[in-house]
C-alpha cells in the first residue's frame, strides 16, 4: 500500500509495507513517550529534528492531516494523565 502525503509544492510517497517503515505511532512510542516521561520527572529534555530538506522533520514533529506527530501526541498523552 502506498500512502501519498500532499505538501505544498511536493508529493511524497510512503510505502507502508516497507520493512523499515515507522508509523507516527511507532515513532511516538519509541521516542516521544520517554521524552515526555523524563520531562514530567523533572529532567530537562529536548527533541531535535535534523535532516535534509524534505526528509520529514516537520511531519515527524507535528504530523500532517490524520497522521499526528510527536508533539500533538505528547500533548494528548499529558492531558490524559
GISUL-V870378 format. One record per pair of residues at least 12 apart in sequence whose ideal C-beta (glycine too) atoms are under 7 Angstrom apart, sorted by the first residue. I is the first residue (numbers start at 1). J is the second residue. Records with the same first field share a line. If there is no record, write none. Layout:
I = J  J
This chain:
1 = 16  17
2 = 15
3 = 16
5 = 64
10 = 54
24 = 63  67  68  69
27 = 60  70
28 = 70  73
31 = 70
32 = 70  73  74
35 = 47
36 = 74  77  78
47 = 70
49 = 61
